[in-house]
Amino acid sequence: MKGKIYRLYNSETCYIGSTMCQLYVRKNGHIGGFRNWINGKGGWNSSYILFMNDEEVKIELLEEREFDTKNDMLKLEAEYIKKYDCVNDIIPIGKGKYKKQNSIT
């Protein structure tokens, strides 16, 4: 499967994510999620921090490649999260499991 690691960013900070979609589709998903959250209809995602002011949020492809499994893609996403100073508050550790960014375990 072909996957992408991306960075949403503005002049202040960034968010790292992964997707199999086109980047503009994924960015629009973040925007829609933020609007739902503002209206009390959805859960929180730390990417929403970028949308809280009127500054333009851009999306950048960091890496695109073939992955054997989604778990492999999430592992690479976790590496990028650790590499960047980003707003991500969780790190994917595979099979739908996550840990908090600053967790010791």
C-alpha positions in Angstrom: 0.0 0.0 0.0 1.2 3.5 -0.8 1.3 5.8 2.2 2.4 9.4 2.9 3.9 11.1 5.9 2.9 14.7 6.0 3.4 17.9 7.9 0.6 20.5 8.5 2.2 23.8 9.5 1.9 27.5 10.0 4.6 30.0 11.1 4.3 28.9 14.7 4.1 25.1 14.8 3.4 21.9 13.0 1.5 18.6 13.2 2.8 15.3 11.7 0.4 12.7 10.3 0.1 9.8 7.9 -2.4 9.1 5.2 -3.1 7.0 2.1 -5.2 9.9 0.6 -4.2 12.8 -1.5 -2.8 15.6 0.7 -5.5 18.1 -0.1 -8.1 15.6 0.9 -6.4 14.9 4.2 -6.0 18.6 4.9 -9.7 19.2 4.3 -10.4 16.3 6.7 -8.5 18.2 9.4 -10.4 21.4 8.6 -13.7 19.6 8.7 -12.8 18.0 12.0 -11.9 21.3 13.5 -15.2 22.9 12.4 -17.1 20.0 13.9 -15.1 20.2 17.2 -15.8 24.0 17.3 -19.5 23.2 17.0 -19.4 20.5 19.7 -19.9 17.7 17.2 -16.5 16.0 17.3 -13.5 15.0 19.3 -10.2 16.8 19.8 -7.2 16.4 17.6 -4.0 18.3 18.4 -3.8 19.4 14.8 -6.6 21.8 15.6 -4.1 24.1 17.4 -2.9 25.2 13.9 -6.4 26.3 12.9 -7.2 28.4 16.0 -6.0 31.7 14.4 -6.6 33.2 11.0 -3.1 32.2 9.7 -3.0 29.9 6.7 -2.2 26.3 7.4 -0.2 24.5 4.7 0.5 20.8 4.1 3.8 19.4 3.0 4.7 15.8 1.9 7.6 14.5 4.0 7.8 11.0 2.6 5.8 8.8 0.3 6.5 5.1 -0.2 5.1 1.6 -0.3 4.4 0.0 3.1 3.7 -3.7 3.8 1.2 -2.8 6.5 -0.5 0.3 8.0 1.4 -0.5 11.2 4.6 0.1 9.2 3.3 3.5 8.1 2.4 4.4 11.7 5.9 3.4 12.9 7.4 5.8 10.4 4.9 8.5 11.4 6.1 8.0 15.0 9.7 8.6 14.0 8.8 11.9 12.3 6.8 13.0 15.4 9.9 12.4 17.6 12.1 14.3 15.1 10.0 17.4 14.8 9.0 19.9 17.5 5.3 19.5 16.8 1.9 19.7 18.6 1.1 16.0 18.3 0.1 14.9 21.8 0.1 11.1 21.0 2.5 8.9 19.1 1.1 5.9 17.2 2.8 2.7 18.3 0.9 0.3 16.1 -2.3 -1.8 15.9 -4.5 1.2 16.9 -2.5 1.8 20.1 -1.0 5.2 21.0 1.0 6.7 23.8 1.2 10.2 25.0 4.1 12.2 23.5 5.8 12.8 26.9 5.0 9.4 28.4 7.8 7.5 30.1 6.4 4.1 29.2 
